[in-house]
């Protein structure tokens, strides 16, 4: 199986809430699925994961107002639906996960064409609303990591 390397990011605002983005999967010109997820995207050839992350943040959110960007050194993989496999030539993605703090209090975000909407939610709401179990698992590990960092 051929998996595309990708990056994803758990974004926390200054109030302790986390970002979710709403995406649509379109097949034959029709929306076949809508879901809530973290911002993520593929790593291009000769691109480091950090550089890919910064590019994706700019492309998907139109922003560069992020601090404390941290590689969580956690990954998850998933398979693409058949139509996406045919279009991309990949069976799925392996996502390297990051954490970042969004420092713009106004939260003016210019969504890229791949995203339908976004929202910042409390950690417990994040767990309820995110549609992918693998993202939920890594989010729980992130909360544990953040709790440990607060204690230091």
C-alpha positions as a printed Julia matrix, in Angstrom:
152×3 Matrix{Float64}:
   0.0    0.0    0.0
   1.16   3.49  -0.83
   0.48   6.13   1.84
   1.1    9.84   1.33
   3.05  11.57   4.11
   1.01  14.37   5.67
   0.88  16.73   8.64
  -1.98  17.62  10.96
  -2.21  20.16  13.74
  -4.15  20.54  16.96
  -4.6   24.3   17.32
  -5.38  25.86  20.69
  -6.49  29.47  21.1
  -5.5   31.8   23.94
  -8.65  30.8   25.87
  -7.79  27.09  25.91
 -10.23  26.06  23.17
  -9.28  23.89  20.2
  -9.97  24.35  16.5
 -12.01  22.0   14.38
 -12.45  22.48  10.66
 -15.39  21.25   8.64
 -14.55  19.57   5.36
 -16.63  18.13   2.55
 -15.83  15.17   0.38
 -17.18  15.72  -3.1
 -17.71  12.93  -5.59
 -18.98  13.55  -9.12
 -19.78  17.16  -8.23
 -21.91  16.23  -5.2
 -21.15  16.4   -1.48
 -21.09  12.8   -0.24
 -19.74  13.46   3.24
 -19.23  16.33   5.68
 -16.97  15.9    8.71
 -15.12  17.73  11.5
 -11.38  17.24  11.77
  -8.08  18.95  12.5
  -6.38  20.96   9.74
  -4.12  18.64   7.76
  -2.53  18.19   4.37
   0.12  16.4    2.38
   3.86  16.91   2.55
   5.26  17.86  -0.86
   8.46  16.45  -2.32
  11.61  17.88  -0.67
   9.52  19.53   2.06
  10.1   19.02   5.79
   7.07  18.28   7.97
   7.39  21.68   9.71
   7.59  23.54   6.4
   4.56  21.57   5.13
   2.65  22.46   8.29
   3.34  26.18   7.91
   2.34  26.06   4.23
  -0.88  24.2    5.05
  -1.76  26.72   7.79
  -1.32  29.56   5.32
  -3.27  27.76   2.54
  -6.13  26.43   4.66
  -6.5   29.21   7.25
  -4.82  32.21   5.62
  -2.87  32.84   8.81
   0.63  32.68  10.22
  -0.25  33.77  13.77
   0.89  30.62  15.55
   3.35  30.07  18.38
   4.72  27.11  20.32
   4.58  24.87  17.24
   5.51  21.46  18.59
   5.94  18.15  16.83
   4.04  15.69  19.03
   5.96  12.78  17.5
   2.66  10.95  17.15
   1.21   9.71  13.88
  -1.91   8.04  12.56
  -2.8    6.54   9.21
  -6.05   6.14   7.35
  -7.24   4.86   4.0
  -8.75   7.13   1.37
 -12.16   6.45  -0.16
 -11.93   4.84  -3.62
 -12.53   8.1   -5.55
  -9.73   9.86  -3.64
  -7.39   6.91  -4.23
  -7.95   7.17  -7.97
  -7.5   10.94  -7.98
  -4.34  11.04  -5.82
  -2.65   7.74  -6.64
  -2.32   7.01  -2.9
  -4.13   4.41  -0.81
  -4.24   6.78   2.17
  -2.25   9.15   4.36
   0.08   8.87   7.34
  -0.33  12.06   9.37
   2.46  13.42  11.57
   0.8   15.44  14.35
   1.72  18.88  15.65
   0.4   21.26  18.31
   0.27  25.05  17.95
  -1.19  28.04  19.74
  -3.21  30.49  17.66
  -2.29  33.97  18.87
  -4.77  36.18  16.95
  -7.5   37.08  19.46
  -9.82  38.32  16.68
  -9.95  34.88  15.07
 -10.29  36.29  11.58
  -9.55  33.28   9.44
  -9.73  33.15   5.66
 -10.65  29.56   4.86
  -9.07  27.85   1.89
 -11.25  26.19  -0.73
 -10.93  22.76   0.92
 -12.67  23.91   4.13
 -16.34  24.7    4.7
 -16.12  26.28   8.18
 -14.23  26.24  11.48
 -14.91  26.63  15.17
 -13.03  26.72  18.45
 -14.46  24.39  21.09
 -13.68  23.38  24.66
 -11.61  20.2   25.02
 -14.62  18.07  26.04
 -16.59  19.34  23.02
 -13.63  18.58  20.76
 -13.8   14.94  21.84
 -17.55  14.84  21.08
 -17.42  16.62  17.73
 -14.27  15.34  15.98
 -15.31  12.61  13.56
 -12.17  10.46  13.54
 -11.25   8.09  16.34
  -7.5    8.35  15.64
  -7.63  12.14  16.08
  -9.58  11.64  19.32
  -6.9    9.26  20.65
  -4.04  11.62  19.87
  -6.01  14.56  21.3
  -6.27  12.71  24.63
  -2.49  12.19  24.58
  -2.05  15.91  23.81
  -4.2   16.88  26.81
  -2.06  14.65  29.02
   1.11  16.26  27.61
  -0.28  19.79  28.19
  -1.26  18.89  31.74
   2.28  17.65  32.43
   3.74  20.84  30.95
   1.53  22.97  33.22
   2.81  21.11  36.27
   6.42  21.96  35.42
